[in-house]
Amino acid sequence: MHRLDVAKGALIILVVLGHLLEANAGWEARTTRLPLTAIYMFHMPAFVFLAGITA
């Protein structure tokens, strides 16, 4: 159970990082487009997967 909590915490940090990148540089900046795409493609499916495990 501890590992799931750590994984959820890491995903929450990714959400915050994605929001910060989006607020500061946005999707138009070439330097942030790839990290934003990777974060947004990964974090929500991972949250759904972890929620399914713990349900």
ABEGO torsion letter per residue (X at the ends): XAAAAAAAAAAAAAAAAAAAAAAAAEAABAAAAAAAAAAAAAAAAAAAAAAAAAX
